[in-house]
Amino acid sequence: MEYQGKWALITGASAGIGAAFARACAARGANLILVARREERLRALATTLRNDYGVDVKIIAADLADPSAPITIAGALQADATPVDILINNAGFGLPGGYTENAWSVHRDFLELMVNSYAHMTRLFMPGMISRGWGRIIQVSSVAGLVPGSAGHTLYGPSKAFLVSFAQSIAAECAGTGVNSTALCPGFTYSEFHDVNNTRGLVSQLPTYMFMKAEPVVEGALKAVDGRHVVYVPGLWNKFVVWLTKALPRPWAAEVVKRQSKNFRRRKEN
C-alpha cells in the first residue's frame, strides 16, 4: 500500500524493463509518468495501464541524450503540480563496436544519456522526496558494472559502474530521510535491447539459463529498494558471475571476461 497514490517516473518506459516497471508500479497503485522517445508506444502502454489498473498516467516524449531533456521534463511536471515520489532511471542502449569505430559525437550522446541524464534527473527530483519524507530511486545499472571491462561496447560497463557507485552515494546521503536508493544490476534480460544494438544473433546462441524475464527482475528490484538494499543483482546465475569475478584475482577475472565477451560483444565486421 506504500505506493498507492504515489507518482512514479520511469524513463525508457516504452518497452522491456521500463514497461515492466510501469506495470509493476501500477499494480501497486502508483500513478505513472512514462518517458521515452517513442510517443506512440507510450500512448498505447498508457491506455493499457489505465484500463487494467485504474491509475493516472502521464506521458512525456523526450530523448534523454539531449542535455535539456531533464529540465523540460521537470518543467512539465511542475506546471501541473505533479510530484515525483518514485524515480526509475532506466533509459539506455548499448553501443556496439570498438571505441575508435564510433565518432566522439556518438560517444558523447551515449554518455549524456547513460550517465548525465541519470545524475541530472536524480538531482531534480530527490529534494522533493526528502522534503516529503518518502521516496524511492532506482538506477538501472548492470552486471557489466560489477565485473571487469571487456572489448567492444567500450563505455557500457564504465557507465554502469558509475551508476552503482552513484546509487551507493545517494543512499548514504539520504540515510534517515525516508528516501531509499538502489542500483539494479541485471544480466541478460529478454527485451528489445539486443535488437536495437544488433547483437540479437550473438546472444541468441547463449544458454537460456543466462537469461531472465523482465518481470522477476523488476519485482526483485522494487522489493530491494523498499528493503533498503543498495545494490541488487537478480538471478542465481548473475549472482554467481559477480561472486566469481570478485573471488578470483583481478587479472584472472579480467581474462575470463575477455574470453567470454566475444560471445555477446559485437565487433565491427571486416
C-alpha atoms as an extended CHARMM CRD file, in Angstrom:
* protein
*
       270  EXT
         1         1  MET       CA              0.0000000000        0.0000000000        0.0000000000  PROA      1               0.0000000000
         2         2  GLU       CA              3.0050000000        2.3340000000        0.2700000000  PROA      2               0.0000000000
         3         3  TYR       CA              2.8350000000        3.0230000000       -3.4600000000  PROA      3               0.0000000000
         4         4  GLN       CA             -0.8880000000        3.7900000000       -3.5080000000  PROA      4               0.0000000000
         5         5  GLY       CA             -1.4400000000        7.2560000000       -4.9850000000  PROA      5               0.0000000000
         6         6  LYS       CA              2.2830000000        7.9720000000       -5.3270000000  PROA      6               0.0000000000
         7         7  TRP       CA              3.7460000000        9.1430000000       -8.6570000000  PROA      7               0.0000000000
         8         8  ALA       CA              6.3960000000        7.0120000000      -10.3560000000  PROA      8               0.0000000000
         9         9  LEU       CA              8.5330000000        8.4910000000      -13.1370000000  PROA      9               0.0000000000
        10        10  ILE       CA             10.0540000000        5.8300000000      -15.3850000000  PROA      10              0.0000000000
        11        11  THR       CA             12.4500000000        6.6010000000      -18.2140000000  PROA      11              0.0000000000
        12        12  GLY       CA             12.8620000000        4.2230000000      -21.1240000000  PROA      12              0.0000000000
        13        13  ALA       CA              9.3130000000        3.1460000000      -20.3440000000  PROA      13              0.0000000000
        14        14  SER       CA              8.1370000000        2.1460000000      -23.8100000000  PROA      14              0.0000000000
        15        15  ALA       CA              9.4280000000       -1.4500000000      -23.7250000000  PROA      15              0.0000000000
        16        16  GLY       CA             11.4350000000       -4.0720000000      -21.8560000000  PROA      16              0.0000000000
        17        17  ILE       CA             12.4250000000       -3.4580000000      -18.2450000000  PROA      17              0.0000000000
        18        18  GLY       CA             10.9310000000        0.0600000000      -18.3190000000  PROA      18              0.0000000000
        19        19  ALA       CA              7.4910000000       -1.1960000000      -19.3630000000  PROA      19              0.0000000000
        20        20  ALA       CA              7.7110000000       -3.9600000000      -16.7560000000  PROA      20              0.0000000000
        21        21  PHE       CA              8.4540000000       -1.3360000000      -14.0840000000  PROA      21              0.0000000000
        22        22  ALA       CA              5.4000000000        0.6080000000      -15.2650000000  PROA      22              0.0000000000
        23        23  ARG       CA              3.1520000000       -2.4360000000      -14.9000000000  PROA      23              0.0000000000
        24        24  ALA       CA              4.5940000000       -3.3690000000      -11.5060000000  PROA      24              0.0000000000
        25        25  CYS       CA              4.2130000000        0.1470000000      -10.0970000000  PROA      25              0.0000000000
        26        26  ALA       CA              0.6700000000        0.4170000000      -11.4730000000  PROA      26              0.0000000000
        27        27  ALA       CA             -0.2140000000       -2.9300000000       -9.8830000000  PROA      27              0.0000000000
        28        28  ARG       CA              0.8870000000       -1.4170000000       -6.5640000000  PROA      28              0.0000000000
        29        29  GLY       CA             -1.4420000000        1.5590000000       -7.0810000000  PROA      29              0.0000000000
        30        30  ALA       CA              1.1100000000        4.1410000000       -8.2080000000  PROA      30              0.0000000000
        31        31  ASN       CA              0.2670000000        6.7570000000      -10.8120000000  PROA      31              0.0000000000
        32        32  LEU       CA              2.7400000000        6.9140000000      -13.6550000000  PROA      32              0.0000000000
        33        33  ILE       CA              4.8460000000        9.3600000000      -15.6230000000  PROA      33              0.0000000000
        34        34  LEU       CA              6.1790000000        7.4810000000      -18.6200000000  PROA      34              0.0000000000
        35        35  VAL       CA              9.1520000000        8.9140000000      -20.5140000000  PROA      35              0.0000000000
        36        36  ALA       CA             10.6420000000        7.6210000000      -23.7760000000  PROA      36              0.0000000000
        37        37  ARG       CA             11.3170000000        8.7540000000      -27.3180000000  PROA      37              0.0000000000
        38        38  ARG       CA              8.5360000000        6.7360000000      -28.9670000000  PROA      38              0.0000000000
        39        39  GLU       CA              5.3360000000        8.6140000000      -28.2140000000  PROA      39              0.0000000000
        40        40  GLU       CA              3.0590000000        6.1290000000      -29.9810000000  PROA      40              0.0000000000
        41        41  ARG       CA              4.4080000000        3.2990000000      -27.8030000000  PROA      41              0.0000000000
        42        42  LEU       CA              3.8830000000        5.3970000000      -24.6880000000  PROA      42              0.0000000000
        43        43  ARG       CA              0.2820000000        6.2040000000      -25.6460000000  PROA      43              0.0000000000
        44        44  ALA       CA             -0.5500000000        2.5410000000      -26.2040000000  PROA      44              0.0000000000
        45        45  LEU       CA              1.0360000000        1.4990000000      -22.9100000000  PROA      45              0.0000000000
        46        46  ALA       CA             -0.6740000000        4.3330000000      -21.0240000000  PROA      46              0.0000000000
        47        47  THR       CA             -4.0890000000        3.2630000000      -22.3200000000  PROA      47              0.0000000000
        48        48  THR       CA             -3.4770000000       -0.3400000000      -21.2660000000  PROA      48              0.0000000000
        49        49  LEU       CA             -2.3110000000        0.6390000000      -17.7820000000  PROA      49              0.0000000000
        50        50  ARG       CA             -5.2380000000        2.9760000000      -17.1970000000  PROA      50              0.0000000000
        51        51  ASN       CA             -7.6880000000        0.2670000000      -18.2410000000  PROA      51              0.0000000000
        52        52  ASP       CA             -6.0080000000       -2.5540000000      -16.3400000000  PROA      52              0.0000000000
        53        53  TYR       CA             -5.1510000000       -0.7980000000      -13.0760000000  PROA      53              0.0000000000
        54        54  GLY       CA             -7.2550000000        2.3760000000      -12.8960000000  PROA      54              0.0000000000
        55        55  VAL       CA             -4.2450000000        4.6040000000      -12.3100000000  PROA      55              0.0000000000
        56        56  ASP       CA             -3.4970000000        8.0440000000      -13.7170000000  PROA      56              0.0000000000
        57        57  VAL       CA             -0.8340000000        8.0220000000      -16.4230000000  PROA      57              0.0000000000
        58        58  LYS       CA              1.0330000000       10.9440000000      -17.9590000000  PROA      58              0.0000000000
        59        59  ILE       CA              3.3620000000       10.5470000000      -20.9270000000  PROA      59              0.0000000000
        60        60  ILE       CA              6.3100000000       12.7180000000      -21.9170000000  PROA      60              0.0000000000
        61        61  ALA       CA              8.0940000000       12.0510000000      -25.2000000000  PROA      61              0.0000000000
        62        62  ALA       CA             11.7280000000       13.0180000000      -24.6990000000  PROA      62              0.0000000000
        63        63  ASP       CA             15.2010000000       11.9830000000      -25.7670000000  PROA      63              0.0000000000
        64        64  LEU       CA             17.4420000000       11.9560000000      -22.7150000000  PROA      64              0.0000000000
        65        65  ALA       CA             20.5280000000       12.1370000000      -24.9200000000  PROA      65              0.0000000000
        66        66  ASP       CA             19.5170000000       15.8040000000      -25.2280000000  PROA      66              0.0000000000
        67        67  PRO       CA             21.0320000000       17.6960000000      -22.2460000000  PROA      67              0.0000000000
        68        68  SER       CA             17.9270000000       19.8970000000      -21.9840000000  PROA      68              0.0000000000
        69        69  ALA       CA             15.5100000000       16.9600000000      -21.6270000000  PROA      69              0.0000000000
        70        70  PRO       CA             15.5820000000       16.6050000000      -17.7970000000  PROA      70              0.0000000000
        71        71  ILE       CA             14.7740000000       20.3040000000      -17.3180000000  PROA      71              0.0000000000
        72        72  THR       CA             11.9700000000       20.0480000000      -19.8680000000  PROA      72              0.0000000000
        73        73  ILE       CA             10.5190000000       17.0260000000      -18.0600000000  PROA      73              0.0000000000
        74        74  ALA       CA             10.7540000000       18.7140000000      -14.6580000000  PROA      74              0.0000000000
        75        75  GLY       CA              9.1480000000       21.8760000000      -16.0360000000  PROA      75              0.0000000000
        76        76  ALA       CA              6.2000000000       19.9800000000      -17.4870000000  PROA      76              0.0000000000
        77        77  LEU       CA              5.5580000000       18.2610000000      -14.1500000000  PROA      77              0.0000000000
        78        78  GLN       CA              5.9770000000       21.4590000000      -12.1540000000  PROA      78              0.0000000000
        79        79  ALA       CA              3.4400000000       23.1710000000      -14.4050000000  PROA      79              0.0000000000
        80        80  ASP       CA              0.6690000000       20.8040000000      -13.2910000000  PROA      80              0.0000000000
        81        81  ALA       CA              1.9970000000       20.2870000000       -9.7510000000  PROA      81              0.0000000000
        82        82  THR       CA              2.8220000000       16.5960000000      -10.2230000000  PROA      82              0.0000000000
        83        83  PRO       CA              5.3130000000       15.3090000000       -7.6290000000  PROA      83              0.0000000000
        84        84  VAL       CA              7.7960000000       12.5400000000       -8.3150000000  PROA      84              0.0000000000
        85        85  ASP       CA              7.8530000000       10.0650000000       -5.4290000000  PROA      85              0.0000000000
        86        86  ILE       CA              9.4950000000        7.1710000000       -7.2750000000  PROA      86              0.0000000000
        87        87  LEU       CA             12.2290000000        7.7420000000       -9.8490000000  PROA      87              0.0000000000
        88        88  ILE       CA             13.3430000000        4.8480000000      -12.0310000000  PROA      88              0.0000000000
        89        89  ASN       CA             16.2080000000        5.8370000000      -14.3140000000  PROA      89              0.0000000000
        90        90  ASN       CA             16.1580000000        3.1340000000      -16.9670000000  PROA      90              0.0000000000
        91        91  ALA       CA             16.6410000000        4.7130000000      -20.4030000000  PROA      91              0.0000000000
        92        92  GLY       CA             19.6300000000        3.4060000000      -22.2920000000  PROA      92              0.0000000000
        93        93  PHE       CA             21.1520000000        1.3480000000      -25.0600000000  PROA      93              0.0000000000
        94        94  GLY       CA             24.3450000000       -0.4710000000      -25.9820000000  PROA      94              0.0000000000
        95        95  LEU       CA             26.8380000000        0.9890000000      -28.4310000000  PROA      95              0.0000000000
        96        96  PRO       CA             28.3960000000       -1.9020000000      -30.3880000000  PROA      96              0.0000000000
        97        97  GLY       CA             31.8990000000       -1.9550000000      -31.7770000000  PROA      97              0.0000000000
        98        98  GLY       CA             35.3320000000       -0.8930000000      -30.5930000000  PROA      98              0.0000000000
        99        99  TYR       CA             35.9830000000        2.5210000000      -29.1240000000  PROA      99              0.0000000000
       100       100  THR       CA             37.5270000000        4.0390000000      -32.2560000000  PROA      100             0.0000000000
       101       101  GLU       CA             34.8240000000        2.6420000000      -34.5380000000  PROA      101             0.0000000000
       102       102  ASN       CA             32.3740000000        5.3430000000      -33.4400000000  PROA      102             0.0000000000
       103       103  ALA       CA             32.7700000000        9.1140000000      -33.6870000000  PROA      103             0.0000000000
       104       104  TRP       CA             33.2200000000       11.1080000000      -30.4980000000  PROA      104             0.0000000000
       105       105  SER       CA             29.8170000000       12.7430000000      -31.0610000000  PROA      105             0.0000000000
       106       106  VAL       CA             28.2240000000        9.2920000000      -30.7720000000  PROA      106             0.0000000000
       107       107  HSD       CA             30.1100000000        8.5520000000      -27.5420000000  PROA      107             0.0000000000
       108       108  ARG       CA             29.1920000000       11.9820000000      -26.1940000000  PROA      108             0.0000000000
       109       109  ASP       CA             25.4830000000       11.3590000000      -26.7420000000  PROA      109             0.0000000000
       110       110  PHE       CA             25.8580000000        7.9120000000      -25.1820000000  PROA      110             0.0000000000
       111       111  LEU       CA             27.3960000000        9.3770000000      -22.0130000000  PROA      111             0.0000000000
       112       112  GLU       CA             24.7790000000       12.1220000000      -21.8970000000  PROA      112             0.0000000000
       113       113  LEU       CA             22.0460000000        9.5000000000      -21.8320000000  PROA      113             0.0000000000
       114       114  MET       CA             23.7050000000        6.8100000000      -19.7320000000  PROA      114             0.0000000000
       115       115  VAL       CA             25.4170000000        8.9660000000      -17.0970000000  PROA      115             0.0000000000
       116       116  ASN       CA             24.4400000000       12.6380000000      -17.1510000000  PROA      116             0.0000000000
       117       117  SER       CA             20.6850000000       12.1560000000      -17.5100000000  PROA      117             0.0000000000
       118       118  TYR       CA             20.6120000000        9.7430000000      -14.5620000000  PROA      118             0.0000000000
       119       119  ALA       CA             22.5150000000       12.1700000000      -12.3600000000  PROA      119             0.0000000000
       120       120  HSD       CA             20.5040000000       15.1720000000      -13.5340000000  PROA      120             0.0000000000
       121       121  MET       CA             17.1000000000       13.5240000000      -13.0650000000  PROA      121             0.0000000000
       122       122  THR       CA             18.1140000000       12.4370000000       -9.5660000000  PROA      122             0.0000000000
       123       123  ARG       CA             19.2510000000       15.9530000000       -8.6950000000  PROA      123             0.0000000000
       124       124  LEU       CA             15.9690000000       17.4160000000       -9.9190000000  PROA      124             0.0000000000
       125       125  PHE       CA             13.5920000000       15.1130000000       -8.0520000000  PROA      125             0.0000000000
       126       126  MET       CA             15.4470000000       13.9440000000       -4.9400000000  PROA      126             0.0000000000
       127       127  PRO       CA             14.9360000000       17.2040000000       -2.9740000000  PROA      127             0.0000000000
       128       128  GLY       CA             11.1470000000       16.8810000000       -3.2160000000  PROA      128             0.0000000000
       129       129  MET       CA             11.2940000000       13.3220000000       -1.9450000000  PROA      129             0.0000000000
       130       130  ILE       CA             13.4130000000       14.3810000000        1.0180000000  PROA      130             0.0000000000
       131       131  SER       CA             11.0810000000       17.2540000000        1.8640000000  PROA      131             0.0000000000
       132       132  ARG       CA              8.0720000000       14.8950000000        1.8050000000  PROA      132             0.0000000000
       133       133  GLY       CA              9.9080000000       12.2590000000        3.8480000000  PROA      133             0.0000000000
       134       134  TRP       CA              9.4370000000        9.4090000000        1.3630000000  PROA      134             0.0000000000
       135       135  GLY       CA             10.9830000000        8.3900000000       -1.9080000000  PROA      135             0.0000000000
       136       136  ARG       CA             12.3800000000        5.5710000000       -3.9940000000  PROA      136             0.0000000000
       137       137  ILE       CA             15.2200000000        5.9720000000       -6.5210000000  PROA      137             0.0000000000
       138       138  ILE       CA             16.3410000000        3.1030000000       -8.7440000000  PROA      138             0.0000000000
       139       139  GLN       CA             19.2610000000        3.4230000000      -11.1310000000  PROA      139             0.0000000000
       140       140  VAL       CA             19.1380000000        0.5990000000      -13.6770000000  PROA      140             0.0000000000
       141       141  SER       CA             22.7620000000       -0.4740000000      -13.8900000000  PROA      141             0.0000000000
       142       142  SER       CA             24.0160000000       -3.9030000000      -14.9970000000  PROA      142             0.0000000000
       143       143  VAL       CA             26.1640000000       -6.8660000000      -14.0650000000  PROA      143             0.0000000000
       144       144  ALA       CA             28.5550000000       -5.2160000000      -16.5410000000  PROA      144             0.0000000000
       145       145  GLY       CA             29.1150000000       -2.5060000000      -13.9530000000  PROA      145             0.0000000000
       146       146  LEU       CA             30.3120000000       -5.0470000000      -11.3910000000  PROA      146             0.0000000000
       147       147  VAL       CA             32.7790000000       -7.0780000000      -13.4710000000  PROA      147             0.0000000000
       148       148  PRO       CA             35.9860000000       -6.1800000000      -15.3640000000  PROA      148             0.0000000000
       149       149  GLY       CA             35.5710000000       -4.3060000000      -18.6380000000  PROA      149             0.0000000000
       150       150  SER       CA             35.6030000000       -6.0790000000      -21.9680000000  PROA      150             0.0000000000
       151       151  ALA       CA             36.4530000000       -5.3330000000      -25.5910000000  PROA      151             0.0000000000
       152       152  GLY       CA             33.5900000000       -3.7760000000      -27.5180000000  PROA      152             0.0000000000
       153       153  HSD       CA             30.6950000000       -1.7180000000      -26.1320000000  PROA      153             0.0000000000
       154       154  THR       CA             33.5840000000        0.1420000000      -24.5280000000  PROA      154             0.0000000000
       155       155  LEU       CA             31.7100000000        2.7190000000      -22.4440000000  PROA      155             0.0000000000
       156       156  TYR       CA             28.8200000000        0.4730000000      -21.4090000000  PROA      156             0.0000000000
       157       157  GLY       CA             30.4990000000       -1.1900000000      -18.4210000000  PROA      157             0.0000000000
       158       158  PRO       CA             32.0820000000        2.0350000000      -17.1390000000  PROA      158             0.0000000000
       159       159  SER       CA             28.7610000000        3.8950000000      -17.3710000000  PROA      159             0.0000000000
       160       160  LYS       CA             27.0430000000        1.1310000000      -15.4120000000  PROA      160             0.0000000000
       161       161  ALA       CA             29.8290000000        1.0850000000      -12.8130000000  PROA      161             0.0000000000
       162       162  PHE       CA             29.2310000000        4.8030000000      -12.2780000000  PROA      162             0.0000000000
       163       163  LEU       CA             25.5700000000        4.1040000000      -11.5280000000  PROA      163             0.0000000000
       164       164  VAL       CA             26.4350000000        1.5450000000       -8.8540000000  PROA      164             0.0000000000
       165       165  SER       CA             28.7170000000        3.9730000000       -7.0360000000  PROA      165             0.0000000000
       166       166  PHE       CA             26.2300000000        6.8060000000       -7.5800000000  PROA      166             0.0000000000
       167       167  ALA       CA             23.3790000000        4.8030000000       -6.0260000000  PROA      167             0.0000000000
       168       168  GLN       CA             25.5830000000        3.9680000000       -3.0530000000  PROA      168             0.0000000000
       169       169  SER       CA             26.4640000000        7.6260000000       -2.5030000000  PROA      169             0.0000000000
       170       170  ILE       CA             22.8220000000        8.7170000000       -2.7770000000  PROA      170             0.0000000000
       171       171  ALA       CA             21.8180000000        6.0140000000       -0.2860000000  PROA      171             0.0000000000
       172       172  ALA       CA             24.4230000000        7.3010000000        2.1680000000  PROA      172             0.0000000000
       173       173  GLU       CA             23.3060000000       10.9060000000        1.7510000000  PROA      173             0.0000000000
       174       174  CYS       CA             19.6220000000       10.0150000000        2.1530000000  PROA      174             0.0000000000
       175       175  ALA       CA             20.0210000000        7.8080000000        5.2210000000  PROA      175             0.0000000000
       176       176  GLY       CA             17.2930000000        8.6090000000        7.7280000000  PROA      176             0.0000000000
       177       177  THR       CA             15.2360000000       10.7240000000        5.3040000000  PROA      177             0.0000000000
       178       178  GLY       CA             12.7790000000        8.0630000000        4.1390000000  PROA      178             0.0000000000
       179       179  VAL       CA             14.3240000000        8.0930000000        0.6520000000  PROA      179             0.0000000000
       180       180  ASN       CA             15.7970000000        4.7630000000       -0.4770000000  PROA      180             0.0000000000
       181       181  SER       CA             18.3350000000        4.3510000000       -3.2810000000  PROA      181             0.0000000000
       182       182  THR       CA             19.1470000000        1.1460000000       -5.1700000000  PROA      182             0.0000000000
       183       183  ALA       CA             21.2610000000        0.1590000000       -8.1680000000  PROA      183             0.0000000000
       184       184  LEU       CA             19.5850000000       -2.6490000000      -10.1000000000  PROA      184             0.0000000000
       185       185  CYS       CA             22.2260000000       -4.8040000000      -11.8040000000  PROA      185             0.0000000000
       186       186  PRO       CA             20.5620000000       -7.3000000000      -14.1490000000  PROA      186             0.0000000000
       187       187  GLY       CA             22.3320000000       -9.6100000000      -16.5430000000  PROA      187             0.0000000000
       188       188  PHE       CA             20.8590000000      -10.7440000000      -19.8470000000  PROA      188             0.0000000000
       189       189  THR       CA             17.1520000000       -9.9170000000      -19.8920000000  PROA      189             0.0000000000
       190       190  TYR       CA             14.6290000000      -10.6840000000      -22.6120000000  PROA      190             0.0000000000
       191       191  SER       CA             13.8460000000       -7.3180000000      -24.2470000000  PROA      191             0.0000000000
       192       192  GLU       CA             14.4160000000       -5.2570000000      -27.3900000000  PROA      192             0.0000000000
       193       193  PHE       CA             17.8280000000       -4.1840000000      -26.0920000000  PROA      193             0.0000000000
       194       194  HSD       CA             19.7700000000       -6.6700000000      -28.1990000000  PROA      194             0.0000000000
       195       195  ASP       CA             17.7180000000       -5.9350000000      -31.3000000000  PROA      195             0.0000000000
       196       196  VAL       CA             18.4850000000       -2.2280000000      -31.0520000000  PROA      196             0.0000000000
       197       197  ASN       CA             22.2430000000       -2.7490000000      -30.7570000000  PROA      197             0.0000000000
       198       198  ASN       CA             22.3090000000       -5.5210000000      -33.3910000000  PROA      198             0.0000000000
       199       199  THR       CA             23.5690000000       -8.2830000000      -31.0930000000  PROA      199             0.0000000000
       200       200  ARG       CA             20.4730000000      -10.4850000000      -31.1710000000  PROA      200             0.0000000000
       201       201  GLY       CA             22.2280000000      -13.0440000000      -33.3760000000  PROA      201             0.0000000000
       202       202  LEU       CA             25.1070000000      -13.3390000000      -30.9230000000  PROA      202             0.0000000000
       203       203  VAL       CA             23.1890000000      -13.5070000000      -27.6650000000  PROA      203             0.0000000000
       204       204  SER       CA             20.5750000000      -15.8910000000      -29.0550000000  PROA      204             0.0000000000
       205       205  GLN       CA             23.3170000000      -18.5230000000      -29.0810000000  PROA      205             0.0000000000
       206       206  LEU       CA             23.8710000000      -18.2000000000      -25.3220000000  PROA      206             0.0000000000
       207       207  PRO       CA             22.3410000000      -20.7840000000      -22.9390000000  PROA      207             0.0000000000
       208       208  THR       CA             18.8010000000      -19.9540000000      -21.8560000000  PROA      208             0.0000000000
       209       209  TYR       CA             19.7440000000      -20.1900000000      -18.1620000000  PROA      209             0.0000000000
       210       210  MET       CA             21.7250000000      -16.9760000000      -18.5980000000  PROA      210             0.0000000000
       211       211  PHE       CA             18.5510000000      -15.0040000000      -19.4000000000  PROA      211             0.0000000000
       212       212  MET       CA             15.7960000000      -13.6680000000      -17.1760000000  PROA      212             0.0000000000
       213       213  LYS       CA             12.3940000000      -12.2450000000      -17.9820000000  PROA      213             0.0000000000
       214       214  ALA       CA             11.8620000000       -8.5810000000      -17.1470000000  PROA      214             0.0000000000
       215       215  GLU       CA              9.0610000000       -9.1700000000      -14.6450000000  PROA      215             0.0000000000
       216       216  PRO       CA             11.0600000000      -11.0260000000      -11.9420000000  PROA      216             0.0000000000
       217       217  VAL       CA             13.9440000000       -8.5900000000      -12.4190000000  PROA      217             0.0000000000
       218       218  VAL       CA             11.6030000000       -5.6870000000      -11.7070000000  PROA      218             0.0000000000
       219       219  GLU       CA              9.7680000000       -7.3380000000       -8.8100000000  PROA      219             0.0000000000
       220       220  GLY       CA             13.0760000000       -8.0800000000       -7.1290000000  PROA      220             0.0000000000
       221       221  ALA       CA             14.2750000000       -4.5140000000       -7.6650000000  PROA      221             0.0000000000
       222       222  LEU       CA             11.1720000000       -2.9910000000       -6.0600000000  PROA      222             0.0000000000
       223       223  LYS       CA             11.5000000000       -5.2910000000       -3.0610000000  PROA      223             0.0000000000
       224       224  ALA       CA             15.1850000000       -4.3940000000       -2.8410000000  PROA      224             0.0000000000
       225       225  VAL       CA             14.6100000000       -0.6410000000       -2.8320000000  PROA      225             0.0000000000
       226       226  ASP       CA             11.7950000000       -0.9640000000       -0.2990000000  PROA      226             0.0000000000
       227       227  GLY       CA             14.1240000000       -3.0200000000        1.8830000000  PROA      227             0.0000000000
       228       228  ARG       CA             16.9940000000       -0.5340000000        1.5220000000  PROA      228             0.0000000000
       229       229  HSD       CA             19.2390000000       -2.9530000000       -0.3710000000  PROA      229             0.0000000000
       230       230  VAL       CA             21.5630000000       -0.5910000000       -2.1890000000  PROA      230             0.0000000000
       231       231  VAL       CA             22.9580000000       -2.9640000000       -4.8430000000  PROA      231             0.0000000000
       232       232  TYR       CA             20.6410000000       -5.6560000000       -6.1620000000  PROA      232             0.0000000000
       233       233  VAL       CA             21.7030000000       -8.4180000000       -8.5610000000  PROA      233             0.0000000000
       234       234  PRO       CA             18.7440000000      -10.5590000000       -9.7030000000  PROA      234             0.0000000000
       235       235  GLY       CA             19.0540000000      -14.2400000000      -10.5410000000  PROA      235             0.0000000000
       236       236  LEU       CA             21.3170000000      -17.0170000000       -9.2940000000  PROA      236             0.0000000000
       237       237  TRP       CA             23.4370000000      -17.0840000000      -12.4430000000  PROA      237             0.0000000000
       238       238  ASN       CA             24.1030000000      -13.3500000000      -12.2960000000  PROA      238             0.0000000000
       239       239  LYS       CA             24.9380000000      -13.5620000000       -8.5940000000  PROA      239             0.0000000000
       240       240  PHE       CA             27.3850000000      -16.3700000000       -9.3570000000  PROA      240             0.0000000000
       241       241  VAL       CA             29.0870000000      -14.3710000000      -12.1270000000  PROA      241             0.0000000000
       242       242  VAL       CA             29.5310000000      -11.3540000000       -9.8630000000  PROA      242             0.0000000000
       243       243  TRP       CA             30.7770000000      -13.5260000000       -6.9930000000  PROA      243             0.0000000000
       244       244  LEU       CA             33.2400000000      -15.3410000000       -9.2430000000  PROA      244             0.0000000000
       245       245  THR       CA             34.7910000000      -12.2000000000      -10.6730000000  PROA      245             0.0000000000
       246       246  LYS       CA             35.2190000000      -10.7970000000       -7.1680000000  PROA      246             0.0000000000
       247       247  ALA       CA             36.6070000000      -14.0520000000       -5.7560000000  PROA      247             0.0000000000
       248       248  LEU       CA             39.2100000000      -14.5020000000       -8.4930000000  PROA      248             0.0000000000
       249       249  PRO       CA             42.3930000000      -12.4190000000       -8.5810000000  PROA      249             0.0000000000
       250       250  ARG       CA             41.6850000000       -9.3600000000      -10.7040000000  PROA      250             0.0000000000
       251       251  PRO       CA             43.9040000000      -10.4160000000      -13.6520000000  PROA      251             0.0000000000
       252       252  TRP       CA             42.2200000000      -13.8300000000      -13.7530000000  PROA      252             0.0000000000
       253       253  ALA       CA             38.7510000000      -12.2800000000      -13.6520000000  PROA      253             0.0000000000
       254       254  ALA       CA             39.6920000000       -9.9000000000      -16.4550000000  PROA      254             0.0000000000
       255       255  GLU       CA             40.9110000000      -12.8250000000      -18.5550000000  PROA      255             0.0000000000
       256       256  VAL       CA             37.6540000000      -14.7290000000      -18.0020000000  PROA      256             0.0000000000
       257       257  VAL       CA             35.6370000000      -11.7190000000      -19.1300000000  PROA      257             0.0000000000
       258       258  LYS       CA             37.9380000000      -11.1940000000      -22.1040000000  PROA      258             0.0000000000
       259       259  ARG       CA             37.4860000000      -14.7870000000      -23.2690000000  PROA      259             0.0000000000
       260       260  GLN       CA             33.7220000000      -14.7550000000      -22.8480000000  PROA      260             0.0000000000
       261       261  SER       CA             32.9690000000      -11.2820000000      -24.2130000000  PROA      261             0.0000000000
       262       262  LYS       CA             33.2500000000      -12.4180000000      -27.8260000000  PROA      262             0.0000000000
       263       263  ASN       CA             30.0160000000      -14.3400000000      -27.2500000000  PROA      263             0.0000000000
       264       264  PHE       CA             27.9720000000      -11.2070000000      -26.5770000000  PROA      264             0.0000000000
       265       265  ARG       CA             30.0040000000       -8.1180000000      -27.6080000000  PROA      265             0.0000000000
       266       266  ARG       CA             29.7300000000       -7.3450000000      -31.3100000000  PROA      266             0.0000000000
       267       267  ARG       CA             32.8580000000       -6.1270000000      -33.0720000000  PROA      267             0.0000000000
       268       268  LYS       CA             32.9360000000       -4.3550000000      -36.4040000000  PROA      268             0.0000000000
       269       269  GLU       CA             32.9420000000       -6.8390000000      -39.2760000000  PROA      269             0.0000000000
       270       270  ASN       CA             35.7440000000       -6.6530000000      -41.8680000000  PROA      270             0.0000000000
